[in-house]
Amino acid sequence: MRFALALLPLVALAGCNGSNNAAGGNSSAPVQAAAPVAGVPAPAGKQWTDVVEKTADNGFRQGNPNAPIKLVEYGSRMCPFCAQFGTTGVEPLREKYIKTGKVSYEYRDFLIHGAPDLALALLNQCVPTDAFFPMLDQIYAGQEGFEQKIMSLQQTSPQVLDQIQQMPPPQAAAGFAQALGMVDFMKQHGLPEAQAKACLADQKKIEEIAKVNADGANVHGVNSTPSFFINGSKADVNTWSDLEPLLQKAGAR
């Protein structure tokens, strides 16, 4: 499989609108009202938030795999709106809904910001599966630092950014990972540098992420982040305050 992902200009980091991505497939549909669903006990010695699996769609799911309410997010680690949800919405989602076994939460990559997103996706997936979500939380918490490095390079070394952006996406991802301090960030969070660099060059993983991205756009009609689906229905919301009532409407109450 060839990796086909156009790099977006770095100025696009100000927003998370993917107008350059194909949009088709499922259109938005109202979340169907449902009776309250019952909670499900977690496996002995665990909470449902401890249960994390890679899915057949190459996403990462946290919670009860048989939860009656399935929440899927297509997200971008360099998207400010995704970071807002990741730093303010995920914790109540986990505490109030995932831990009950009523809701599962699956994260899928949608690379709105091209190679920088690809770099962070590869590095995030470099950690053990059960550490995926804690690392995702740390990446969102550190997003502002990556953006500041981009702004600094744009001012002091624009030619460096130009050279990286001219590379094929996999090589550009590795270039951004070094230039924006992403490899150092991962080292500070316990991932050895050699392992991080190997993951950035993992062609199989690159192809998996590219397929998730392409399926999001071409099959599910995703063209912005964050995009949420509740039991397969696309929800036209991007904040926790708007998402929670829809989960409750679907029975998570």
C-alpha positions, -999 to 999 in steps of 0.1 A, spaced: 0 0 0 14 34 -9 11 61 18 -10 89 2 -15 118 26 -11 154 15 8 177 38 -13 207 49 4 241 54 15 247 90 -7 278 91 -36 254 92 -27 246 128 -49 275 138 -80 254 131 -92 219 126 -112 221 94 -102 195 69 -117 210 37 -89 194 17 -101 159 27 -127 140 8 -160 139 25 -186 113 17 -203 82 31 -223 86 63 -240 120 69 -250 132 103 -281 116 118 -298 124 150 -289 102 180 -318 80 187 -334 84 221 -332 52 242 -342 40 276 -315 41 303 -290 13 300 -277 -7 330 -242 -5 343 -219 -35 339 -193 -45 366 -157 -44 354 -135 -75 355 -123 -85 390 -95 -62 402 -99 -37 373 -119 -7 364 -133 -4 329 -109 25 322 -81 -1 327 -94 -22 298 -78 -9 265 -77 -28 232 -67 -21 197 -98 -26 175 -103 -42 141 -105 -7 127 -70 1 140 -84 25 166 -78 22 204 -108 15 226 -111 21 263 -138 5 284 -163 -23 282 -159 -38 247 -196 -48 248 -209 -15 261 -243 -7 247 -232 29 238 -201 31 216 -185 65 212 -159 69 185 -137 100 181 -117 109 150 -91 132 165 -59 151 156 -32 155 183 -23 190 169 -59 202 168 -66 228 196 -103 217 197 -93 181 202 -69 191 229 -97 211 246 -118 179 246 -88 158 257 -81 181 286 -116 190 298 -140 164 285 -123 130 287 -121 129 325 -158 133 331 -164 109 302 -143 83 320 -156 89 355 -193 92 347 -198 69 317 -168 46 308 -163 33 344 -200 23 346 -195 -1 316 -223 18 297 -200 36 273 -168 26 254 -146 52 239 -126 46 207 -100 70 194 -91 69 157 -65 90 139 -75 118 115 -44 136 103 -58 171 97 -23 186 101 -4 161 80 31 151 90 31 166 125 0 146 133 15 115 117 46 119 139 25 121 171 3 92 160 33 70 155 49 79 187 16 75 207 12 40 192 48 32 201 39 27 238 22 -4 251 -15 -6 244 -25 -1 280 -5 31 281 -21 45 249 -47 68 266 -24 81 294 1 90 267 -26 106 245 -36 127 276 1 138 280 4 147 243 -27 169 244 -15 185 276 18 193 258 3 205 225 9 241 232 46 235 235 47 219 201 28 248 186 52 273 202 81 255 186 64 257 152 60 295 157 96 299 168 109 280 138 87 300 114 103 331 127 139 320 131 144 291 106 116 291 80 139 273 56 141 243 80 103 240 79 102 244 41 128 216 37 108 193 60 75 200 42 91 191 9 98 156 21 75 126 16 51 124 45 69 96 64 102 113 63 85 147 70 70 131 101 104 121 114 117 155 106 89 173 125 94 149 154 130 160 158 124 197 150 94 202 173 109 183 202 85 153 200 112 127 204 126 145 235 90 148 248 86 110 245 120 104 261 108 125 291 78 102 293 97 70 293 101 60 257 138 55 247 150 76 218 160 46 197 126 30 200 109 63 192 129 66 160 122 30 150 85 37 154 87 68 133 100 46 105 76 17 109 61 13 74 34 -11 85 22 13 112 23 42 88 1 23 64 -24 13 92 -27 50 102 -31 61 66 -60 36 61 -77 48 93 -74 84 80 -87 74 45 -116 54 59 -126 83 81 -128 106 51 -141 83 24 -163 59 44 -175 79 74 -175 115 59 -151 129 84 -137 163 74 -129 180 107 -117 172 142 -129 162 166 -156 142 149 -178 120 172 -200 90 164 -224 75 188 -235 40 179 -225 48 143 -244 81 141 -223 112 134 -228 138 161 -225 175 149 -208 185 181 -172 191 191 -173 200 229 -180 179 260 -209 202 270 -227 194 237 -216 157 236 -227 147 271 -265 153 265 -263 131 234 -247 103 254 -275 107 279 -301 106 252 -286 74 239 -292 58 274 -261 67 294 -279 82 324 
